[in-house]
Amino acid sequence: MIAKISNLINNLLTANVFFVIFSFVWFLIAIVGKYLHLPFGLLVWQSLWQPLFLPAISVLMGGAILSGTISYVSKSLDRSSF
């Protein structure tokens, strides 16, 4: 049961990592576009920061901590069963 939960969390975190990387690349492109006076969506990115990107980063950090904790507990239970 713990392995299934851990696997699910890891899959969700993997998808979240790619989303966070995508949002960071979008941010970099938008910043470069701002300085080149090209509309690459910086205002859209800024409007999505609070409701979308910030929670995604928070979930990524919290999920990484949860995944590490589950892994530690699982290894501790495996060692104590022998």
N, C-alpha and C positions, 0 to 999 in steps of 0.2 A: 504494500500500500504506500509506504514512504517512497519507494522507487518510482511509482507512478506519479505521485505528486511532484517529486523532484524533477522528473522528466517533463511534466507539463510546465512547471515554472521555468525550466531551462529553455523550452521551446518558445514560451512567451517572451522571455528576456532576449532571446536571439532576434525575434522579430522587432522588439523594442529597440535593440541596439541599431539595427539597420534604419529604423525610423529616425532615431536621434542623429545618426550620421548623415542621413539625407537632409534633415533640418539644418544641421551645421553647414553642410555644403551650400544649401540654399542661402543661408545667412552670409557666407563668404562671398558668393556670387552677387548677392544684393548689395553688399557693402562696396564691392568693386564697381558695380553698376552705378551706385550713388555718386562715387567720385568721378566717374566718366560721364555723368549726367544721362544715364540710361535707366529706364524704368524696369528693373528686374524684380520688383515686388518687395522692397524693404518695408514699405508701410503695411503691406499685407502680412509680412512675417512678424512685424512688431505687434500687429493686432492679434495674431495667433499665439504670441508668446505666453501670455497668462493662461488662457483656457486650454491650450493644446501642448505646447512644447515643455513648459515648466512641469506639468504633471507627468509627462513622459520621462523626463530626466529623473524626477522623484521616484517614479515606479521602478526605473532602472536601478537606482541606488538601493532602494528598499528591497527589491527583488534579489539583488546580488547579495545583500546581507542575509536575507531569508534563505537563499540557496546555500550559502556557506554554512549557515546554522544547521540546516537540514542535513547537509553532508557530514558535518561534525557529529551530530547526534546519531546518524545512521552508522557511522564508523565506530562510535562508542558502543552502540548496541551490538554491533557485530563482534567487537572484541570481548564484550562481557558475556556473550553467549558461549564462548569456548571454555 
